[in-house]
Amino acid sequence: MPREGVTLRCSECKMENYITTKNKKTQTEKLEMSKHCHKCNKHTSHKEKK
């Protein structure tokens, strides 16, 4: 299957907060979105972990 699980990491505190899936055949670049970080207690940019 082309859909694989990815982990999103906070860009400020580097805490791994979210797990999601993406289609690796159609989305070849790293996923980045604004999510709430529980450690920072604010919305920050979360990027896909390597």
PDB file of N, CA, C and O in Angstrom, chain B, residues numbered from 101:
ATOM      1  N   MET B 101       0.834  -1.195   0.000  1.00  0.00           N
ATOM      2  CA  MET B 101       0.000   0.000   0.000  1.00  0.00           C
ATOM      3  C   MET B 101       0.876   1.254   0.000  1.00  0.00           C
ATOM      4  O   MET B 101       1.912   1.275   0.665  1.00  0.00           O
ATOM      5  N   PRO B 102       0.484   2.289  -0.726  1.00  0.00           N
ATOM      6  CA  PRO B 102       1.286   3.507  -0.759  1.00  0.00           C
ATOM      7  C   PRO B 102       1.131   4.384   0.482  1.00  0.00           C
ATOM      8  O   PRO B 102       2.004   5.211   0.745  1.00  0.00           O
ATOM      9  N   ARG B 103       0.050   4.235   1.255  1.00  0.00           N
ATOM     10  CA  ARG B 103      -0.125   5.067   2.442  1.00  0.00           C
ATOM     11  C   ARG B 103       0.704   4.504   3.589  1.00  0.00           C
ATOM     12  O   ARG B 103       0.620   3.321   3.918  1.00  0.00           O
ATOM     13  N   GLU B 104       1.507   5.380   4.192  1.00  0.00           N
ATOM     14  CA  GLU B 104       2.358   4.961   5.303  1.00  0.00           C
ATOM     15  C   GLU B 104       2.214   5.931   6.454  1.00  0.00           C
ATOM     16  O   GLU B 104       1.900   7.104   6.252  1.00  0.00           O
ATOM     17  N   GLY B 105       2.442   5.445   7.659  1.00  0.00           N
ATOM     18  CA  GLY B 105       2.345   6.280   8.850  1.00  0.00           C
ATOM     19  C   GLY B 105       3.557   7.172   9.007  1.00  0.00           C
ATOM     20  O   GLY B 105       4.684   6.749   8.751  1.00  0.00           O
ATOM     21  N   VAL B 106       3.325   8.429   9.434  1.00  0.00           N
ATOM     22  CA  VAL B 106       4.407   9.376   9.687  1.00  0.00           C
ATOM     23  C   VAL B 106       4.177  10.018  11.053  1.00  0.00           C
ATOM     24  O   VAL B 106       3.040  10.159  11.503  1.00  0.00           O
ATOM     25  N   THR B 107       5.268  10.402  11.699  1.00  0.00           N
ATOM     26  CA  THR B 107       5.214  11.061  12.999  1.00  0.00           C
ATOM     27  C   THR B 107       5.535  12.532  12.814  1.00  0.00           C
ATOM     28  O   THR B 107       6.474  12.885  12.101  1.00  0.00           O
ATOM     29  N   LEU B 108       4.739  13.405  13.469  1.00  0.00           N
ATOM     30  CA  LEU B 108       4.964  14.845  13.386  1.00  0.00           C
ATOM     31  C   LEU B 108       5.665  15.312  14.649  1.00  0.00           C
ATOM     32  O   LEU B 108       5.275  14.952  15.759  1.00  0.00           O
ATOM     33  N   ARG B 109       6.712  16.122  14.469  1.00  0.00           N
ATOM     34  CA  ARG B 109       7.541  16.597  15.572  1.00  0.00           C
ATOM     35  C   ARG B 109       7.454  18.121  15.653  1.00  0.00           C
ATOM     36  O   ARG B 109       7.493  18.799  14.626  1.00  0.00           O
ATOM     37  N   CYS B 110       7.337  18.662  16.870  1.00  0.00           N
ATOM     38  CA  CYS B 110       7.290  20.106  17.086  1.00  0.00           C
ATOM     39  C   CYS B 110       8.630  20.719  16.678  1.00  0.00           C
ATOM     40  O   CYS B 110       9.688  20.189  17.017  1.00  0.00           O
ATOM     41  N   SER B 111       8.580  21.841  15.946  1.00  0.00           N
ATOM     42  CA  SER B 111       9.819  22.460  15.485  1.00  0.00           C
ATOM     43  C   SER B 111      10.520  23.243  16.593  1.00  0.00           C
ATOM     44  O   SER B 111      11.700  23.562  16.450  1.00  0.00           O
ATOM     45  N   GLU B 112       9.833  23.562  17.691  1.00  0.00           N
ATOM     46  CA  GLU B 112      10.447  24.324  18.782  1.00  0.00           C
ATOM     47  C   GLU B 112      11.038  23.428  19.869  1.00  0.00           C
ATOM     48  O   GLU B 112      12.211  23.568  20.215  1.00  0.00           O
ATOM     49  N   CYS B 113      10.242  22.518  20.406  1.00  0.00           N
ATOM     50  CA  CYS B 113      10.724  21.699  21.527  1.00  0.00           C
ATOM     51  C   CYS B 113      11.129  20.282  21.105  1.00  0.00           C
ATOM     52  O   CYS B 113      11.643  19.524  21.927  1.00  0.00           O
ATOM     53  N   LYS B 114      10.909  19.915  19.844  1.00  0.00           N
ATOM     54  CA  LYS B 114      11.284  18.613  19.264  1.00  0.00           C
ATOM     55  C   LYS B 114      10.535  17.427  19.874  1.00  0.00           C
ATOM     56  O   LYS B 114      11.002  16.291  19.794  1.00  0.00           O
ATOM     57  N   MET B 115       9.390  17.685  20.473  1.00  0.00           N
ATOM     58  CA  MET B 115       8.570  16.614  21.044  1.00  0.00           C
ATOM     59  C   MET B 115       7.701  16.000  19.937  1.00  0.00           C
ATOM     60  O   MET B 115       7.115  16.729  19.137  1.00  0.00           O
ATOM     61  N   GLU B 116       7.618  14.685  19.888  1.00  0.00           N
ATOM     62  CA  GLU B 116       6.807  13.989  18.890  1.00  0.00           C
ATOM     63  C   GLU B 116       5.388  13.887  19.407  1.00  0.00           C
ATOM     64  O   GLU B 116       5.117  13.121  20.332  1.00  0.00           O
ATOM     65  N   ASN B 117       4.475  14.655  18.819  1.00  0.00           N
ATOM     66  CA  ASN B 117       3.123  14.777  19.351  1.00  0.00           C
ATOM     67  C   ASN B 117       2.046  14.050  18.564  1.00  0.00           C
ATOM     68  O   ASN B 117       1.093  13.544  19.156  1.00  0.00           O
ATOM     69  N   TYR B 118       2.172  13.986  17.254  1.00  0.00           N
ATOM     70  CA  TYR B 118       1.087  13.484  16.417  1.00  0.00           C
ATOM     71  C   TYR B 118       1.569  12.392  15.485  1.00  0.00           C
ATOM     72  O   TYR B 118       2.726  12.377  15.065  1.00  0.00           O
ATOM     73  N   ILE B 119       0.651  11.461  15.162  1.00  0.00           N
ATOM     74  CA  ILE B 119       0.892  10.398  14.187  1.00  0.00           C
ATOM     75  C   ILE B 119      -0.211  10.501  13.152  1.00  0.00           C
ATOM     76  O   ILE B 119      -1.388  10.587  13.502  1.00  0.00           O
ATOM     77  N   THR B 120       0.161  10.494  11.876  1.00  0.00           N
ATOM     78  CA  THR B 120      -0.805  10.584  10.796  1.00  0.00           C
ATOM     79  C   THR B 120      -0.333   9.720   9.638  1.00  0.00           C
ATOM     80  O   THR B 120       0.720   9.089   9.725  1.00  0.00           O
ATOM     81  N   THR B 121      -1.095   9.685   8.560  1.00  0.00           N
ATOM     82  CA  THR B 121      -0.708   8.926   7.373  1.00  0.00           C
ATOM     83  C   THR B 121      -0.638   9.869   6.185  1.00  0.00           C
ATOM     84  O   THR B 121      -1.282  10.918   6.166  1.00  0.00           O
ATOM     85  N   LYS B 122       0.158   9.478   5.191  1.00  0.00           N
ATOM     86  CA  LYS B 122       0.210  10.226   3.934  1.00  0.00           C
ATOM     87  C   LYS B 122       0.498   9.261   2.807  1.00  0.00           C
ATOM     88  O   LYS B 122       1.061   8.188   3.020  1.00  0.00           O
ATOM     89  N   ASN B 123       0.107   9.651   1.605  1.00  0.00           N
ATOM     90  CA  ASN B 123       0.356   8.856   0.415  1.00  0.00           C
ATOM     91  C   ASN B 123       1.740   9.218  -0.105  1.00  0.00           C
ATOM     92  O   ASN B 123       1.931  10.317  -0.627  1.00  0.00           O
ATOM     93  N   LYS B 124       2.697   8.325   0.025  1.00  0.00           N
ATOM     94  CA  LYS B 124       4.082   8.625  -0.341  1.00  0.00           C
ATOM     95  C   LYS B 124       4.302   8.667  -1.850  1.00  0.00           C
ATOM     96  O   LYS B 124       5.325   9.185  -2.298  1.00  0.00           O
ATOM     97  N   LYS B 125       3.381   8.142  -2.640  1.00  0.00           N
ATOM     98  CA  LYS B 125       3.529   8.215  -4.090  1.00  0.00           C
ATOM     99  C   LYS B 125       3.157   9.598  -4.612  1.00  0.00           C
ATOM    100  O   LYS B 125       3.793  10.091  -5.544  1.00  0.00           O
ATOM    101  N   THR B 126       2.141  10.235  -4.033  1.00  0.00           N
ATOM    102  CA  THR B 126       1.702  11.538  -4.518  1.00  0.00           C
ATOM    103  C   THR B 126       2.331  12.693  -3.756  1.00  0.00           C
ATOM    104  O   THR B 126       2.475  13.779  -4.317  1.00  0.00           O
ATOM    105  N   GLN B 127       2.711  12.498  -2.495  1.00  0.00           N
ATOM    106  CA  GLN B 127       3.329  13.546  -1.684  1.00  0.00           C
ATOM    107  C   GLN B 127       4.756  13.133  -1.363  1.00  0.00           C
ATOM    108  O   GLN B 127       5.000  12.400  -0.404  1.00  0.00           O
ATOM    109  N   THR B 128       5.688  13.604  -2.164  1.00  0.00           N
ATOM    110  CA  THR B 128       7.076  13.196  -1.958  1.00  0.00           C
ATOM    111  C   THR B 128       7.809  14.111  -0.993  1.00  0.00           C
ATOM    112  O   THR B 128       8.807  13.699  -0.403  1.00  0.00           O
ATOM    113  N   GLU B 129       7.336  15.361  -0.812  1.00  0.00           N
ATOM    114  CA  GLU B 129       7.997  16.273   0.119  1.00  0.00           C
ATOM    115  C   GLU B 129       7.532  15.987   1.550  1.00  0.00           C
ATOM    116  O   GLU B 129       6.537  15.295   1.765  1.00  0.00           O
ATOM    117  N   LYS B 130       8.274  16.537   2.528  1.00  0.00           N
ATOM    118  CA  LYS B 130       7.944  16.317   3.936  1.00  0.00           C
ATOM    119  C   LYS B 130       6.691  17.092   4.310  1.00  0.00           C
ATOM    120  O   LYS B 130       6.474  18.214   3.853  1.00  0.00           O
ATOM    121  N   LEU B 131       5.881  16.478   5.143  1.00  0.00           N
ATOM    122  CA  LEU B 131       4.639  17.074   5.592  1.00  0.00           C
ATOM    123  C   LEU B 131       4.922  18.112   6.676  1.00  0.00           C
ATOM    124  O   LEU B 131       5.733  17.873   7.570  1.00  0.00           O
ATOM    125  N   GLU B 132       4.252  19.268   6.597  1.00  0.00           N
ATOM    126  CA  GLU B 132       4.409  20.309   7.604  1.00  0.00           C
ATOM    127  C   GLU B 132       3.060  20.971   7.821  1.00  0.00           C
ATOM    128  O   GLU B 132       2.400  21.375   6.863  1.00  0.00           O
ATOM    129  N   MET B 133       2.645  21.086   9.088  1.00  0.00           N
ATOM    130  CA  MET B 133       1.371  21.728   9.411  1.00  0.00           C
ATOM    131  C   MET B 133       1.422  22.362  10.789  1.00  0.00           C
ATOM    132  O   MET B 133       2.273  22.021  11.611  1.00  0.00           O
ATOM    133  N   SER B 134       0.512  23.278  11.032  1.00  0.00           N
ATOM    134  CA  SER B 134       0.437  23.957  12.317  1.00  0.00           C
ATOM    135  C   SER B 134      -0.473  23.164  13.240  1.00  0.00           C
ATOM    136  O   SER B 134      -1.647  22.956  12.934  1.00  0.00           O
ATOM    137  N   LYS B 135       0.065  22.723  14.362  1.00  0.00           N
ATOM    138  CA  LYS B 135      -0.695  21.933  15.333  1.00  0.00           C
ATOM    139  C   LYS B 135      -0.411  22.464  16.735  1.00  0.00           C
ATOM    140  O   LYS B 135       0.537  23.221  16.939  1.00  0.00           O
ATOM    141  N   HIS B 136      -1.235  22.064  17.693  1.00  0.00           N
ATOM    142  CA  HIS B 136      -1.039  22.482  19.078  1.00  0.00           C
ATOM    143  C   HIS B 136      -0.048  21.553  19.766  1.00  0.00           C
ATOM    144  O   HIS B 136      -0.208  20.333  19.749  1.00  0.00           O
ATOM    145  N   CYS B 137       0.981  22.147  20.374  1.00  0.00           N
ATOM    146  CA  CYS B 137       1.965  21.379  21.127  1.00  0.00           C
ATOM    147  C   CYS B 137       1.596  21.470  22.602  1.00  0.00           C
ATOM    148  O   CYS B 137       1.432  22.567  23.136  1.00  0.00           O
ATOM    149  N   HIS B 138       1.464  20.327  23.261  1.00  0.00           N
ATOM    150  CA  HIS B 138       1.057  20.302  24.664  1.00  0.00           C
ATOM    151  C   HIS B 138       2.181  20.744  25.587  1.00  0.00           C
ATOM    152  O   HIS B 138       1.917  21.270  26.668  1.00  0.00           O
ATOM    153  N   LYS B 139       3.416  20.543  25.186  1.00  0.00           N
ATOM    154  CA  LYS B 139       4.553  20.956  26.007  1.00  0.00           C
ATOM    155  C   LYS B 139       4.772  22.473  25.920  1.00  0.00           C
ATOM    156  O   LYS B 139       5.003  23.127  26.937  1.00  0.00           O
ATOM    157  N   CYS B 140       4.699  23.030  24.697  1.00  0.00           N
ATOM    158  CA  CYS B 140       4.861  24.482  24.509  1.00  0.00           C
ATOM    159  C   CYS B 140       3.588  25.241  24.877  1.00  0.00           C
ATOM    160  O   CYS B 140       3.640  26.437  25.163  1.00  0.00           O
ATOM    161  N   ASN B 141       2.450  24.554  24.870  1.00  0.00           N
ATOM    162  CA  ASN B 141       1.130  25.117  25.170  1.00  0.00           C
ATOM    163  C   ASN B 141       0.756  26.228  24.191  1.00  0.00           C
ATOM    164  O   ASN B 141       0.194  27.249  24.588  1.00  0.00           O
ATOM    165  N   LYS B 142       1.075  26.023  22.895  1.00  0.00           N
ATOM    166  CA  LYS B 142       0.679  26.966  21.853  1.00  0.00           C
ATOM    167  C   LYS B 142       0.735  26.258  20.510  1.00  0.00           C
ATOM    168  O   LYS B 142       1.261  25.151  20.406  1.00  0.00           O
ATOM    169  N   HIS B 143       0.191  26.899  19.481  1.00  0.00           N
ATOM    170  CA  HIS B 143       0.249  26.356  18.128  1.00  0.00           C
ATOM    171  C   HIS B 143       1.629  26.607  17.545  1.00  0.00           C
ATOM    172  O   HIS B 143       2.109  27.740  17.516  1.00  0.00           O
ATOM    173  N   THR B 144       2.257  25.541  17.083  1.00  0.00           N
ATOM    174  CA  THR B 144       3.584  25.643  16.479  1.00  0.00           C
ATOM    175  C   THR B 144       3.601  24.834  15.188  1.00  0.00           C
ATOM    176  O   THR B 144       2.680  24.067  14.909  1.00  0.00           O
ATOM    177  N   SER B 145       4.638  25.012  14.423  1.00  0.00           N
ATOM    178  CA  SER B 145       4.819  24.260  13.194  1.00  0.00           C
ATOM    179  C   SER B 145       5.304  22.851  13.535  1.00  0.00           C
ATOM    180  O   SER B 145       6.281  22.684  14.266  1.00  0.00           O
ATOM    181  N   HIS B 146       4.625  21.856  13.010  1.00  0.00           N
ATOM    182  CA  HIS B 146       5.025  20.461  13.202  1.00  0.00           C
ATOM    183  C   HIS B 146       5.461  19.904  11.862  1.00  0.00           C
ATOM    184  O   HIS B 146       4.741  20.021  10.871  1.00  0.00           O
ATOM    185  N   LYS B 147       6.648  19.293  11.829  1.00  0.00           N
ATOM    186  CA  LYS B 147       7.198  18.739  10.608  1.00  0.00           C
ATOM    187  C   LYS B 147       7.324  17.227  10.722  1.00  0.00           C
ATOM    188  O   LYS B 147       7.406  16.672  11.818  1.00  0.00           O
ATOM    189  N   GLU B 148       7.336  16.587   9.586  1.00  0.00           N
ATOM    190  CA  GLU B 148       7.477  15.135   9.541  1.00  0.00           C
ATOM    191  C   GLU B 148       8.860  14.710  10.025  1.00  0.00           C
ATOM    192  O   GLU B 148       9.882  15.259   9.612  1.00  0.00           O
ATOM    193  N   LYS B 149       8.864  13.729  10.901  1.00  0.00           N
ATOM    194  CA  LYS B 149      10.121  13.185  11.423  1.00  0.00           C
ATOM    195  C   LYS B 149      10.802  12.371  10.341  1.00  0.00           C
ATOM    196  O   LYS B 149      10.136  11.720   9.536  1.00  0.00           O
ATOM    197  N   LYS B 150      12.134  12.405  10.319  1.00  0.00           N
ATOM    198  CA  LYS B 150      12.909  11.683   9.323  1.00  0.00           C
ATOM    199  C   LYS B 150      12.743  10.188   9.439  1.00  0.00           C
ATOM    200  O   LYS B 150      13.337   9.439   8.663  1.00  0.00           O
TER     201      LYS B 150
END
